[in-house]
C-alpha cells in the first residue's frame, strides 16, 4: 500500500510537471495622452484638464491621467490545480464623482487624496484596446515569468481582496492596497508585484513620486477648505509645491508616466534589476521587457500590512 501511494504521488507530480507551462505576470503601463505636469499644483491642474479634453473614438478607455493593470496566467500546479487566468486592474466606477468634487464641491488638490467608488476592469475591456495601443506604441509592458507558488499566492490575494470589498474602492494616491483601504490603479498593481515576491527595488525608487501638497490647496472633508478650480489654476501660490512636509499633505505614489519611460529606457540600454534578468521585447510599436523572475522566492508574510 505504501508503495502504491508512492507511485500515485510520483504520477501526480509528473502530470503537474509535464502539464505546467511558465506562469506569467504581465504588467501594462499606459502613459497619459499628453503627459502630466507634476512640477507644480497649477501645472498638475492644467495638464489634467488638457488630457481630459482628448478625444479618441478608437479606444474604450483613454486613461487620461495614465494607468496600470495586469494579466496573471497560472498553469495548473500542485499549489493551484485548476490554474488561473486573471486580467484586471483597479479603476473608478463614476467619473461624475471626481468632476463634482473639483467643480462643485471645492476639493482642489483634495481630488487626488479622496476615495471614490471603484471597480475592477474586465479582461474584455483591456483586450479591446491592446491591439490599438500596440500598433501606436501608446503602452509599455513587462512580462514576468514567476514561480507557480507565487502565482497561486497572487490568486489567493486577489480572492481575499475582492471578498473584503476593497475592489469597490478607488482610493486616493496616498493609499496602499495592502493597508485595507482600497487603492488606485498603480498602487493596486504595485501590491500584486509585492505579493508575488517580484518587486524590484529599482521600481520602488524610479517609479515613485512624492509631492508636498499645500494644505491650503486641499479642500473637502479632509481639511474643511473650499478650494475652487480657478484658485488652483491661477493663484501664484500654486506655482510650486511646498518645499517640506510642514503645512503639507505628503503624497507618495507610483507614477505610470515614470514607469512607462523607465521601460522605454530599459529597452535601449541595460539597467540593473535586482534578482532578475531581462531582455527587450516588442509588440507592434510598443516596447517592453521580458523578465525571468523564477529565482525570486515566494513571500510568506501576511497579505495585509498596517
C-alpha positions, 0 to 999 in steps of 0.5 A: 500500500505504501508503495502504491501511494508512492507511485500515485504521488510520483504520477501526480507530480509528473502530470503537474510537471509535464502539464505546467507551462511558465506562469506569467505576470504581465504588467501594462503601463499606459502613459497619459495622452499628453503627459502630466505636469507634476512640477507644480499644483497649477501645472498638475491642474492644467495638464489634467484638464488638457488630457481630459479634453482628448478625444479618441473614438478608437479606444474604450478607455483613454486613461487620461491621467495614465494607468496600470493593470495586469494579466496573471496566467497560472498553469495548473500546479500542485499549489493551484490545480485548476490554474488561473487566468486573471486580467484586471486592474483597479479603476473608478466606477463614476467619473461624475464623482471626481468632476463634482468634487473639483467643480462643485464641491471645492476639493482642489488638490483634495481630488487626488487624496479622496476615495471614490467608488471603484471597480475592477476592469474586465479582461474584455475591456483591456483586450479591446484596446491592446491591439490599438495601443500596440500598433501606436506604441501608446503602452509599455509592458513587462512580462514576468515569468514567476514561480507557480507558488507565487502565482497561486499566492497572487490568486489567493490575494486577489480572492481575499481582496475582492471578498473584503470589498476593497475592489469597490474602492478607488482610493486616493494616491496616498493609499496602499492596497495592502493597508485595507483601504482600497487603492488606485490603479498603480498602487493596486498593481504595485501590491500584486508585484509585492505579493508575488515576491517580484518587486524590484527595488529599482521600481520602488525608487524610479517609479515613485513620486512624492509631492508636498501638497499645500494644505491650503490647496486641499479642500473637502472633508479632509481639511474643511477648505473650499478650494475652487478650480480657478484658485488652483489654476491661477493663484501664484501660490500654486506655482510650486509645491511646498518645499517640506512636509510642514503645512503639507499633505505628503503624497507618495505614489507610483507614477505610470508616466515614470514607469512607462519611460523607465521601460522605454529606457530599459529597452535601449540600454541595460539597467540593473534589476535586482534578482532578475534578468531581462531582455527587450521585447516588442509588440507592434510599436510598443516596447517592453521587457521580458523578465525571468523572475523564477529565482525570486522566492515566494513571500510568506508574510501576511497579505495585509500590512498596517 
